[in-house]
Amino acid sequence: MNDIRRTILWVIFGFAMVLLWDKWQVFNGHKATFFPMPVEQAAVGKPVAGASSVPAPIAAPAAGVAQVPVDPAAPAAAKEQVLVTTDLLKLTFDTEGGSLVRSELLGQVDMADKSKNFVLLDDSKDRYYQAQTGLIAGVGSVGGAALPSHKTLMTLVPGERSLAEGAKELVVRFESPVVGGIKLVKTYSLARGSYVINVKHEVQNVGTTAVSPQLYLQLVRDGNKPPGESSFYSTFTGPAVYTDAMKYQKVEFKKIEENKVDIEKTSATGYVAMVQHYFASAWLLGDGIQRDLFMRKVDTNLYAVGMITPMNDIAPGTSKSVEARMFVGPQLEKLLESLTPGLELVKDYGWVKILAEPLYWLLDKIHSVLMNWGWSIVALVLLLKIAFYWLNAKAYSSMAKMKAINPRITEMRERLKDKPAEMQQAMMKIYREEKINPMGGCFPIMIQIPVFMALYWVLLSSVEMRNAPWALWIHDLSSPDPFFILPVLMALTTMLQTSLNPAPPDPLQAKMMWFMPLAFSVMFFFFPAGLVMYWITNNALSIAQQWIINTRMGVPPKFHLPSFK
C-alpha cells in the first residue's frame, strides 16, 4: 500500500515538474520542450490584392451560397483612412469598403506602454484585425455579378468626425459607387458612453431589374496570441458563435486550419465574435433574421468568422435596409448581458461557470461598497472562509488528531519496519482505537477546491482587474508584482501552512509535502498580483483557523521542519 502511494506521489510530482519546466521554457522565449505548439508566424499574412475574405461558397446551407465576386483592387493613393472619436472609442475607418480597421479603447491602457490607449482592432505591420461588411449575389442569381463589397472604394459623406460636447450621437456615412446595378450606403451611429456601434446597410437598386443580394458581416484577424499574454495561464483567443440551439461555441484557430469546424451553420438568432483575454468584438443581428454562420481560413495566418443574411428581392428604384450592431470593447459582464442573450459567455469561465458567475456577482457587490478591487478580493476570500468554516474545522480537527498520535505511529513503524503487512494492520488498529479517518483532513478541503478554482477564473477573466490598483506598490492587479514581494509572501505562507500539518510517518511522503508547495510557489512569481493576493489571504486565514483549532483540542501548534536526509 505504501509503495503504491509513494509511486502515485512521485508520478504527480514528476508531471508537475515537467509542466513547470515546459512553461519556463516558453516564458523565456524558447520552444516548448515537452509540449510544443504550432509555430506562429511573426508577421501577419495580409490578403493579396483583390483577394476576398468572404467564404464562398459556404458548405452548410443545402442550396449553397453564391460565389463572391472579386473587385479590382483600388489604387493605394485613392484610399483614405478616416479617424472618428467618441468619449470611449477612437476608430479608424477605411474608405476601401467603409471597413473598421482600427479601434483604440480610450478607457483602457496598453499594458506594455501605459501612456498609450489599448488597441483592439488593428491594421499594422504586425497585426491584422478588422470588421468588414459587403454584398454578395444571392442564391440562384445568374452570372454572379459583382456587387459592392469590403474591397469596393467608397465615398465618405462629409460630416462631424468627433463627438461634440453635449452631443449624444455621432454619425459616419459611406456610399459606394453603383456596382452591378446596386448602390450600398453604410451608416455608422456611435453613441456617447457606449462600446456598441449601430450599423445600417441600405441597399439601393438603381438598375432596371430586380436583385436579390446577400449581406455579409465578418471579423477577420490573424491567428497570433495578443502581445504580452503570459504563458503561465491559458486564455482563449479565437472566433466564437452563439445560437439558441447550440449555445456558445468557440473554435481554436488550429481547428479551422485543420478544417474541423463543427458549428451550427444556420440560425435566426445569435451572434459571431472574436474573443481574446479581457476583450471581444462581435456582430449582432436582431432575432428572427435568418443568417448563415461561417468560420474559415482566408489567407496565411488569417481567419474569418461571420454571418450572411439574404435581403430577398429588391425591385428597381427601391431600397432595403438591414440594421446590425457591432460591439468592440472590454468584457464587462453586465454590459454584455444587456446587449443580447449569451454575449456574456465571451467572458469564458470554462467548466467552473456555474460557480464562477455567482462569485463574480458577489465580488461586484462587495466592490460597490469598498470601491477597491484589491480589498474586495480580500473580503470575498474572508466570506468564503466563513462559509466553509465548519468544513475546515473538521479537516483541521482530523489533522490535529493525526498530529497527537504521530509519536505512536512513528514508534510502531520503527518497530515493524521489516514487517510491512503487520505494520499496516497495526496502523489501522490505531486509527480505529482513536476514531480517526486518515482521509478526514483531505475530504473537506477537496470539496472546496471547485469553489476556489472558480474564484481563480473570476479573477483571471475579469477586465475590472486590469490596471486596477490595490495599495502601496501594487498599481495593477492583473500584472505580476514588479518587486516579487507578494510571491515571496505566498511562498512563506505556503511553507508555514505545510509546517503546521502533521508530518507523514513515511519519510518520502514527508519530503513530498515540502517539494510540491515549493515547486508550485515558483509559478506564482509570474501570476497576476490579484491572484497571488487571493492565495496569500486564503493561506493566512487557513493558518489562523488551524492554529486556533489545534490549541482548542489541546494539541499545541508545532512546526515540522523538513528533513532531507
C-alpha positions as semicolon CSV with decimal commas, in nm:
position;residue;x (nm);y (nm);z (nm)
1;M;0,000;0,000;0,000
2;N;0,276;0,241;0,093
3;D;0,464;0,157;-0,226
4;I;0,156;0,239;-0,435
5;R;0,101;0,572;-0,263
6;R;0,469;0,654;-0,294
7;T;0,461;0,578;-0,667
8;I;0,150;0,792;-0,720
9;L;0,307;1,084;-0,536
10;W;0,625;1,061;-0,742
11;V;0,423;1,049;-1,067
12;I;0,227;1,360;-0,967
13;F;0,545;1,540;-0,862
14;G;0,728;1,441;-1,178
15;F;0,444;1,553;-1,404
16;A;0,421;1,885;-1,218
17;M;0,792;1,940;-1,274
18;V;0,754;1,862;-1,645
19;L;0,475;2,119;-1,678
20;L;0,669;2,377;-1,480
21;W;0,983;2,334;-1,691
22;D;0,781;2,345;-2,013
23;K;0,616;2,674;-1,913
24;W;0,952;2,815;-1,804
25;Q;1,096;2,740;-2,150
26;V;0,805;2,914;-2,325
27;F;0,819;3,209;-2,083
28;N;1,184;3,267;-2,173
29;G;1,115;3,266;-2,545
30;H;1,232;2,912;-2,618
31;K;1,042;2,636;-2,791
32;A;0,844;2,418;-2,552
33;T;1,046;2,108;-2,462
34;F;0,771;1,854;-2,398
35;F;0,452;2,004;-2,539
36;P;0,547;2,206;-2,849
37;M;0,277;2,425;-3,000
38;P;0,244;2,509;-3,368
39;V;0,485;2,786;-3,459
40;E;0,303;3,114;-3,512
41;Q;0,421;3,349;-3,779
42;A;0,584;3,663;-3,656
43;A;0,447;3,873;-3,940
44;V;0,080;3,870;-4,024
45;G;-0,010;3,739;-4,365
46;K;-0,224;4,004;-4,535
47;P;-0,474;3,928;-4,810
48;V;-0,327;3,967;-5,153
49;A;-0,461;4,246;-5,369
50;G;-0,808;4,173;-5,490
51;A;-0,848;3,861;-5,277
52;S;-1,178;3,824;-5,099
53;S;-1,202;3,712;-4,739
54;V;-1,567;3,617;-4,755
55;P;-1,618;3,242;-4,755
56;A;-1,763;3,130;-5,083
57;P;-1,933;2,903;-5,109
58;I;-2,038;2,808;-4,754
59;A;-2,065;2,437;-4,709
60;A;-2,354;2,441;-4,462
61;P;-2,670;2,555;-4,647
62;A;-2,811;2,291;-4,876
63;A;-2,868;2,542;-5,152
64;G;-2,521;2,685;-5,118
65;V;-2,416;3,049;-5,127
66;A;-2,317;3,238;-5,437
67;Q;-1,952;3,272;-5,529
68;V;-1,806;3,600;-5,405
69;P;-1,702;3,828;-5,687
70;V;-1,358;3,984;-5,664
71;D;-1,338;4,359;-5,707
72;P;-1,033;4,508;-5,873
73;A;-0,801;4,640;-5,603
74;A;-0,830;5,016;-5,564
75;P;-0,512;5,216;-5,618
76;A;-0,335;5,276;-5,287
77;A;-0,335;5,653;-5,342
78;A;-0,717;5,656;-5,374
79;K;-0,775;5,505;-5,031
80;E;-0,835;5,728;-4,732
81;Q;-0,841;5,649;-4,362
82;V;-1,092;5,838;-4,151
83;L;-1,038;5,895;-3,777
84;V;-1,356;5,916;-3,568
85;T;-1,359;5,984;-3,192
86;T;-1,618;5,947;-2,916
87;D;-1,574;5,959;-2,539
88;L;-1,485;5,586;-2,528
89;L;-1,359;5,497;-2,875
90;K;-1,111;5,627;-3,127
91;L;-1,194;5,446;-3,451
92;T;-1,023;5,435;-3,789
93;F;-1,236;5,359;-4,094
94;D;-1,101;5,288;-4,442
95;T;-1,281;5,416;-4,749
96;E;-1,198;5,082;-4,909
97;G;-1,521;4,906;-4,821
98;G;-1,600;5,152;-4,539
99;S;-1,443;4,893;-4,307
100;L;-1,347;4,946;-3,944
101;V;-0,971;4,879;-3,943
102;R;-0,855;5,010;-3,605
103;S;-1,008;5,074;-3,263
104;E;-0,849;5,240;-2,961
105;L;-1,034;5,195;-2,633
106;L;-0,994;5,526;-2,453
107;G;-1,089;5,383;-2,114
108;Q;-0,823;5,109;-2,131
109;V;-0,445;5,147;-2,133
110;D;-0,186;4,946;-2,323
111;M;-0,017;4,732;-2,058
112;A;0,316;4,740;-2,246
113;D;0,313;5,120;-2,261
114;K;0,065;5,278;-2,021
115;S;0,099;5,616;-2,190
116;K;-0,098;5,473;-2,485
117;N;-0,453;5,351;-2,529
118;F;-0,523;4,982;-2,578
119;V;-0,574;4,891;-2,945
120;L;-0,813;4,605;-3,022
121;L;-0,883;4,612;-3,395
122;D;-0,565;4,695;-3,585
123;D;-0,408;4,707;-3,930
124;S;-0,034;4,740;-3,870
125;K;0,270;4,556;-3,998
126;D;0,248;4,304;-3,713
127;R;-0,128;4,267;-3,669
128;Y;-0,441;4,234;-3,879
129;Y;-0,785;4,253;-3,717
130;Q;-1,076;4,421;-3,899
131;A;-1,456;4,437;-3,914
132;Q;-1,580;4,410;-4,273
133;T;-1,917;4,404;-4,445
134;G;-2,043;4,392;-4,803
135;L;-2,276;4,229;-5,051
136;I;-2,262;3,906;-5,248
137;A;-2,504;3,773;-5,506
138;G;-2,799;3,579;-5,372
139;V;-2,854;3,208;-5,417
140;G;-2,971;3,135;-5,769
141;S;-2,850;3,466;-5,912
142;V;-2,746;3,432;-6,274
143;G;-2,388;3,518;-6,364
144;G;-2,271;3,607;-6,014
145;A;-2,239;3,977;-6,093
146;A;-2,002;4,182;-5,881
147;L;-2,165;4,383;-5,602
148;P;-2,031;4,642;-5,354
149;S;-1,806;4,456;-5,109
150;H;-1,539;4,533;-4,849
151;K;-1,296;4,580;-5,139
152;T;-1,504;4,847;-5,313
153;L;-1,374;5,202;-5,283
154;M;-1,644;5,411;-5,114
155;T;-1,701;5,782;-5,058
156;L;-1,718;5,939;-4,712
157;V;-2,018;6,170;-4,677
158;P;-1,898;6,499;-4,518
159;G;-1,985;6,540;-4,152
160;E;-1,854;6,555;-3,796
161;R;-1,570;6,320;-3,708
162;S;-1,567;6,368;-3,331
163;L;-1,847;6,360;-3,079
164;A;-1,919;6,722;-2,989
165;E;-1,953;6,824;-2,625
166;G;-2,312;6,772;-2,519
167;A;-2,395;6,563;-2,827
168;K;-2,533;6,212;-2,772
169;E;-2,456;6,059;-3,112
170;L;-2,207;6,078;-3,396
171;V;-2,296;5,953;-3,746
172;V;-2,042;5,841;-4,010
173;R;-2,168;5,753;-4,357
174;F;-2,008;5,583;-4,657
175;E;-2,157;5,547;-5,007
176;S;-2,040;5,304;-5,271
177;P;-2,044;5,364;-5,646
178;V;-2,304;5,171;-5,843
179;V;-2,177;4,815;-5,887
180;G;-2,396;4,555;-6,054
181;G;-2,688;4,797;-6,053
182;I;-2,666;4,839;-5,674
183;K;-2,553;5,122;-5,451
184;L;-2,461;5,038;-5,089
185;V;-2,484;5,301;-4,815
186;K;-2,325;5,221;-4,476
187;T;-2,422;5,438;-4,181
188;Y;-2,233;5,401;-3,851
189;S;-2,402;5,556;-3,545
190;L;-2,183;5,594;-3,236
191;A;-2,346;5,684;-2,905
192;R;-2,190;5,858;-2,607
193;G;-2,077;5,621;-2,332
194;S;-2,114;5,310;-2,550
195;Y;-1,887;5,044;-2,699
196;V;-2,171;4,947;-2,936
197;I;-2,189;5,082;-3,292
198;N;-2,518;5,070;-3,479
199;V;-2,456;4,990;-3,846
200;K;-2,725;5,038;-4,109
201;H;-2,677;4,884;-4,454
202;E;-2,907;5,041;-4,713
203;V;-2,912;4,866;-5,049
204;Q;-3,049;5,080;-5,335
205;N;-3,142;4,914;-5,661
206;V;-3,068;5,175;-5,929
207;G;-3,077;4,921;-6,213
208;T;-3,357;4,801;-6,435
209;T;-3,409;4,450;-6,296
210;A;-3,487;4,309;-5,952
211;V;-3,189;4,192;-5,747
212;S;-3,157;3,955;-5,451
213;P;-2,825;4,031;-5,278
214;Q;-2,699;3,889;-4,951
215;L;-2,529;4,094;-4,679
216;Y;-2,222;3,954;-4,506
217;L;-2,080;4,072;-4,173
218;Q;-1,742;3,937;-4,072
219;L;-1,448;3,978;-3,837
220;V;-1,107;3,892;-3,982
221;R;-0,792;3,864;-3,774
222;D;-0,453;3,697;-3,760
223;G;-0,401;3,383;-3,557
224;N;-0,134;3,526;-3,323
225;K;-0,183;3,547;-2,950
226;P;-0,235;3,901;-2,817
227;P;0,101;4,064;-2,737
228;G;0,218;4,039;-2,378
229;E;-0,006;3,748;-2,280
230;S;0,154;3,528;-2,014
231;S;0,236;3,165;-2,093
232;F;0,168;3,063;-1,732
233;Y;-0,210;3,077;-1,766
234;S;-0,404;2,985;-2,074
235;T;-0,683;3,205;-2,206
236;F;-0,876;3,156;-2,529
237;T;-0,806;3,362;-2,841
238;G;-1,017;3,299;-3,146
239;P;-1,364;3,304;-3,306
240;A;-1,692;3,210;-3,140
241;V;-2,058;3,185;-3,238
242;Y;-2,378;3,171;-3,036
243;T;-2,722;3,043;-3,134
244;D;-3,025;2,948;-2,926
245;A;-2,998;2,587;-3,040
246;M;-2,625;2,517;-2,986
247;K;-2,546;2,798;-2,740
248;Y;-2,186;2,919;-2,715
249;Q;-1,932;2,753;-2,943
250;K;-1,570;2,865;-2,957
251;V;-1,322;2,725;-3,209
252;E;-0,944;2,734;-3,196
253;F;-0,756;2,864;-3,500
254;K;-0,590;2,524;-3,523
255;K;-0,930;2,358;-3,577
256;I;-1,007;2,600;-3,858
257;E;-0,666;2,524;-4,011
258;E;-0,745;2,152;-3,997
259;N;-1,096;2,207;-4,141
260;K;-1,252;2,061;-3,825
261;V;-1,506;2,334;-3,758
262;D;-1,831;2,194;-3,618
263;I;-2,072;2,480;-3,553
264;E;-2,437;2,539;-3,627
265;K;-2,445;2,669;-3,984
266;T;-2,788;2,836;-3,999
267;S;-2,992;3,019;-3,738
268;A;-3,233;3,305;-3,682
269;T;-3,069;3,409;-3,353
270;G;-2,727;3,472;-3,202
271;Y;-2,403;3,644;-3,288
272;V;-2,048;3,593;-3,416
273;A;-1,744;3,716;-3,224
274;M;-1,367;3,729;-3,197
275;V;-1,253;3,673;-2,840
276;Q;-0,931;3,730;-2,650
277;H;-0,829;3,784;-2,288
278;Y;-1,038;4,071;-2,143
279;F;-1,171;4,198;-2,481
280;A;-1,401;4,098;-2,766
281;S;-1,561;4,217;-3,086
282;A;-1,896;4,090;-3,213
283;W;-2,152;4,132;-3,488
284;L;-2,511;4,128;-3,363
285;L;-2,822;4,085;-3,578
286;G;-3,177;4,109;-3,448
287;D;-3,360;3,788;-3,359
288;G;-3,576;3,649;-3,637
289;I;-3,334;3,748;-3,913
290;Q;-3,217;3,434;-4,091
291;R;-2,840;3,405;-4,121
292;D;-2,573;3,154;-4,231
293;L;-2,274;3,129;-3,995
294;F;-1,920;3,058;-4,108
295;M;-1,562;3,026;-3,992
296;R;-1,275;2,975;-4,232
297;K;-0,911;3,043;-4,310
298;V;-0,879;3,322;-4,568
299;D;-0,503;3,356;-4,606
300;T;-0,174;3,267;-4,440
301;N;-0,236;3,302;-4,065
302;L;-0,560;3,491;-4,131
303;Y;-0,905;3,374;-4,019
304;A;-1,265;3,494;-4,053
305;V;-1,586;3,445;-3,859
306;G;-1,910;3,592;-3,985
307;M;-2,265;3,560;-4,100
308;I;-2,455;3,608;-4,425
309;T;-2,820;3,715;-4,439
310;P;-3,038;3,726;-4,751
311;M;-3,214;4,051;-4,842
312;N;-3,464;3,892;-5,084
313;D;-3,591;4,069;-5,393
314;I;-3,533;4,443;-5,429
315;A;-3,732;4,592;-5,716
316;P;-3,580;4,856;-5,947
317;G;-3,596;5,203;-5,797
318;T;-3,649;5,074;-5,441
319;S;-3,424;5,001;-5,147
320;K;-3,399;4,775;-4,842
321;S;-3,207;4,814;-4,517
322;V;-3,059;4,579;-4,261
323;E;-2,977;4,704;-3,913
324;A;-2,689;4,543;-3,727
325;R;-2,482;4,626;-3,421
326;M;-2,112;4,584;-3,363
327;F;-1,957;4,555;-3,018
328;V;-1,590;4,649;-2,978
329;G;-1,474;4,668;-2,619
330;P;-1,391;4,511;-2,283
331;Q;-1,571;4,206;-2,145
332;L;-1,779;4,390;-1,887
333;E;-2,021;4,121;-1,781
334;K;-2,326;4,336;-1,702
335;L;-2,284;4,532;-2,026
336;L;-2,256;4,214;-2,234
337;E;-2,568;4,067;-2,071
338;S;-2,766;4,380;-2,162
339;L;-2,680;4,365;-2,534
340;T;-2,802;4,023;-2,644
341;P;-2,859;3,679;-2,486
342;G;-2,539;3,478;-2,447
343;L;-2,293;3,758;-2,522
344;E;-2,164;3,747;-2,163
345;L;-2,027;3,399;-2,244
346;V;-1,735;3,552;-2,432
347;K;-1,602;3,604;-2,079
348;D;-1,518;3,237;-2,057
349;Y;-1,513;3,067;-1,715
350;G;-1,489;2,718;-1,863
351;W;-1,619;2,422;-1,661
352;V;-1,648;2,625;-1,339
353;K;-1,901;2,868;-1,492
354;I;-2,185;2,757;-1,264
355;L;-1,979;2,860;-0,959
356;A;-1,787;3,149;-1,115
357;E;-2,091;3,357;-1,207
358;P;-2,231;3,387;-0,851
359;L;-1,878;3,452;-0,720
360;Y;-1,834;3,738;-0,968
361;W;-2,175;3,874;-0,867
362;L;-2,071;3,869;-0,501
363;L;-1,732;4,024;-0,579
364;D;-1,904;4,302;-0,776
365;K;-2,143;4,371;-0,484
366;I;-1,851;4,391;-0,240
367;H;-1,669;4,629;-0,475
368;S;-1,973;4,857;-0,490
369;V;-1,921;4,907;-0,115
370;L;-1,541;4,904;-0,079
371;M;-1,463;5,071;-0,416
372;N;-1,129;4,891;-0,436
373;W;-1,087;4,562;-0,621
374;G;-0,789;4,456;-0,410
375;W;-0,972;4,487;-0,079
376;S;-1,280;4,335;-0,242
377;I;-1,076;4,021;-0,318
378;V;-0,960;4,004;0,045
379;A;-1,318;4,048;0,168
380;L;-1,452;3,781;-0,070
381;V;-1,194;3,524;0,045
382;L;-1,283;3,609;0,406
383;L;-1,654;3,547;0,335
384;L;-1,571;3,215;0,167
385;K;-1,362;3,106;0,464
386;I;-1,652;3,190;0,695
387;A;-1,891;2,993;0,471
388;F;-1,660;2,690;0,480
389;Y;-1,563;2,732;0,846
390;W;-1,718;2,407;0,967
391;L;-1,575;2,203;0,681
392;N;-1,231;2,345;0,753
393;A;-1,281;2,286;1,124
394;K;-1,342;1,916;1,059
395;A;-1,035;1,894;0,839
396;Y;-0,808;2,067;1,091
397;S;-0,955;1,864;1,379
398;S;-0,865;1,547;1,190
399;M;-0,515;1,683;1,130
400;A;-0,480;1,769;1,500
401;K;-0,576;1,413;1,598
402;M;-0,325;1,278;1,349
403;K;-0,061;1,503;1,499
404;A;-0,145;1,377;1,851
405;I;-0,094;1,012;1,758
406;N;0,209;1,076;1,540
407;P;0,458;0,962;1,809
408;R;0,274;0,625;1,837
409;I;0,273;0,583;1,461
410;T;0,643;0,667;1,437
411;E;0,734;0,420;1,715
412;M;0,522;0,147;1,556
413;R;0,673;0,198;1,212
414;E;1,022;0,176;1,355
415;R;0,935;-0,141;1,546
416;L;0,769;-0,314;1,249
417;K;0,973;-0,168;0,964
418;D;1,067;-0,517;0,844
419;K;0,706;-0,641;0,855
420;P;0,503;-0,417;0,617
421;A;0,182;-0,621;0,631
422;E;0,182;-0,629;1,011
423;M;0,270;-0,257;1,015
424;Q;-0,034;-0,176;0,800
425;Q;-0,265;-0,374;1,029
426;A;-0,122;-0,206;1,339
427;M;-0,170;0,137;1,185
428;M;-0,534;0,063;1,101
429;K;-0,588;-0,057;1,456
430;I;-0,455;0,270;1,599
431;Y;-0,684;0,467;1,367
432;R;-0,986;0,262;1,483
433;E;-0,900;0,298;1,851
434;E;-0,857;0,676;1,821
435;K;-1,159;0,708;1,585
436;I;-0,952;0,879;1,319
437;N;-1,026;0,875;0,948
438;P;-0,692;0,916;0,762
439;M;-0,880;1,093;0,482
440;G;-1,071;1,314;0,723
441;G;-0,830;1,602;0,673
442;C;-0,845;1,582;0,292
443;F;-1,212;1,534;0,206
444;P;-1,348;1,864;0,348
445;I;-1,072;2,054;0,170
446;M;-1,132;1,870;-0,160
447;I;-1,497;1,981;-0,154
448;Q;-1,383;2,344;-0,154
449;I;-1,139;2,310;-0,445
450;P;-1,401;2,376;-0,721
451;V;-1,509;2,695;-0,544
452;F;-1,157;2,831;-0,520
453;M;-1,087;2,722;-0,878
454;A;-1,394;2,922;-0,983
455;L;-1,267;3,225;-0,791
456;Y;-0,932;3,183;-0,966
457;W;-1,104;3,208;-1,306
458;V;-1,316;3,503;-1,194
459;L;-1,004;3,698;-1,104
460;L;-0,819;3,584;-1,417
461;S;-1,105;3,670;-1,655
462;S;-1,240;3,996;-1,513
463;V;-1,126;4,301;-1,708
464;E;-1,206;4,508;-1,398
465;M;-0,876;4,383;-1,250
466;R;-0,686;4,519;-1,550
467;N;-0,479;4,820;-1,440
468;A;-0,677;4,830;-1,113
469;P;-0,467;4,948;-0,816
470;W;-0,476;4,793;-0,471
471;A;-0,236;4,970;-0,232
472;L;0,129;5,074;-0,191
473;W;0,337;4,934;-0,479
474;I;0,057;4,729;-0,642
475;H;-0,082;4,952;-0,915
476;D;-0,222;4,677;-1,139
477;L;-0,392;4,363;-1,006
478;S;-0,374;4,195;-1,349
479;S;0,008;4,216;-1,376
480;P;0,278;4,035;-1,174
481;D;0,413;4,208;-0,864
482;P;0,702;4,418;-1,002
483;F;0,910;4,360;-0,686
484;F;0,802;3,996;-0,629
485;I;0,704;4,078;-0,270
486;L;0,363;3,909;-0,292
487;P;0,503;3,586;-0,446
488;V;0,763;3,567;-0,168
489;L;0,488;3,611;0,092
490;M;0,289;3,346;-0,092
491;A;0,581;3,101;-0,069
492;L;0,636;3,180;0,301
493;T;0,270;3,133;0,396
494;T;0,258;2,810;0,197
495;M;0,563;2,675;0,382
496;L;0,424;2,789;0,716
497;Q;0,095;2,615;0,647
498;T;0,281;2,300;0,544
499;S;0,492;2,307;0,861
500;L;0,176;2,314;1,078
501;N;0,043;1,994;0,923
502;P;0,139;1,665;1,085
503;A;0,445;1,514;0,923
504;P;0,363;1,185;0,747
505;P;0,530;0,881;0,905
506;D;0,674;0,786;0,566
507;P;0,996;0,990;0,516
508;L;0,939;1,008;0,139
509;Q;0,589;1,148;0,185
510;A;0,726;1,398;0,436
511;K;0,971;1,525;0,175
512;M;0,698;1,541;-0,089
513;M;0,493;1,761;0,144
514;W;0,766;2,023;0,106
515;F;0,868;1,976;-0,254
516;M;0,518;2,015;-0,400
517;P;0,421;2,353;-0,244
518;L;0,768;2,494;-0,306
519;A;0,757;2,390;-0,671
520;F;0,416;2,546;-0,732
521;S;0,508;2,860;-0,540
522;V;0,765;2,931;-0,813
523;M;0,485;2,964;-1,068
524;F;0,322;3,241;-0,865
525;F;0,615;3,470;-0,939
526;F;0,461;3,512;-1,286
527;F;0,093;3,523;-1,189
528;P;-0,115;3,845;-1,167
529;A;-0,089;4,023;-0,833
530;G;-0,463;3,985;-0,772
531;L;-0,442;3,606;-0,795
532;V;-0,137;3,591;-0,569
533;M;-0,307;3,816;-0,315
534;Y;-0,609;3,588;-0,316
535;W;-0,390;3,285;-0,231
536;I;-0,198;3,474;0,039
537;T;-0,526;3,575;0,204
538;N;-0,655;3,219;0,183
539;N;-0,331;3,080;0,330
540;A;-0,323;3,334;0,615
541;L;-0,685;3,264;0,715
542;S;-0,624;2,887;0,695
543;I;-0,318;2,916;0,920
544;A;-0,512;3,123;1,175
545;Q;-0,802;2,877;1,181
546;Q;-0,571;2,576;1,206
547;W;-0,379;2,739;1,493
548;I;-0,700;2,811;1,688
549;I;-0,843;2,461;1,639
550;N;-0,519;2,289;1,738
551;T;-0,498;2,499;2,056
552;R;-0,860;2,425;2,150
553;M;-0,802;2,050;2,107
554;G;-0,503;2,057;2,338
555;V;-0,255;1,991;2,058
556;P;-0,015;2,287;2,074
557;P;0,078;2,412;1,727
558;K;0,416;2,277;1,634
559;F;0,627;2,349;1,330
560;H;0,750;2,040;1,146
561;L;1,063;2,147;0,963
562;P;1,173;1,947;0,659
563;S;1,436;1,679;0,681
564;F;1,603;1,584;0,355
565;K;1,845;1,328;0,491
